[in-house]
Amino acid sequence: MKAIQMMEFYNMMNDNRHLLIADLRKLEFFEEKQIRGSFCIQNDVSMMASHIQKHDTNAKKNEEKYKTQPIRRMVIVNDDYQKIEQEAQLIKDLIQSLKMNEYKIYYLKTSVDAFLDKYPFYTFSKTILQNYENLDNNEDQQKVLFAYSQFPQQLQENKLYLGSNLNANSKKQLDALQIKTIIDLKKYEPDAQLSSWKKEQYNYINYPISEGGEQLIDFYQITELIESQDAPILLCCPDGYSITSVVAIGYLMTLKKLNFNISSLKVFQIRGNTTVNKQLYSQILSYDPKTIVNKIIQQQLVQQ
């Protein structure tokens, strides 16, 4: 069982792959405040069986429909970390008895309260869920619907988010994540009309990248642009993956001097999706950030 931090858990909740969240706290605490999509096992690990089987059936249907590889993950949350360790073996035994050994089990290294303080839009309660069932549109319905929307994922905690233009068009999401800068990688037509509120209320930057691959991406320039911002940034493209993931890989290679394989693995693990623009991806395959840095140093020496 692996311990994970809040950012990793947040990213898991937003990559659309099979995820179960098991809350080991007492029922009264769970009903008062809970993480979106979690379930309480009420001090009885055996009660998890029905949840696991139900979600596993749904996951298989989605995998057959979309022809994706099976991913099974469970995150355990509890304010008592000693109890998590004690229950770990019981949970593993239960999963083995259900013949679902493909499950990977994690536990959140911080308390439920700490996670919900950082991401308050994921906070549910028994009252909110009961009110959600009302036919009339109400505030609690809006909370539930917002909590289940797909948020952008974090490449760097509290600094760089990767998402789509849908994320960029949601003022509610931008404000909830305290994003102040939007770097939009979409290439618009000359007569396209962009939303005025983005430019008025946020630092909106259009850095157009052609999907045809004929344009060479200056990863060093993009990295400098990102690093020059002093508040959380949303890096976005129309579908959220094809261009954004390529730029994110180049960003890591430039900033961290990581090689292509490590950078790609890091981005794809966070995103849960390997969809990229093939023409742009071919550029990153031959990209060497060390060469670019060396060229810049050489130019500076010549100028001196």
Summary of the structure (lengths in Angstrom):
residues: 304
radius of gyration: 21.8
end to end distance: 55.8
largest distance: 72.2
contacts: 892
relative contact order: 0.11
helix: 50%
strand: 15%
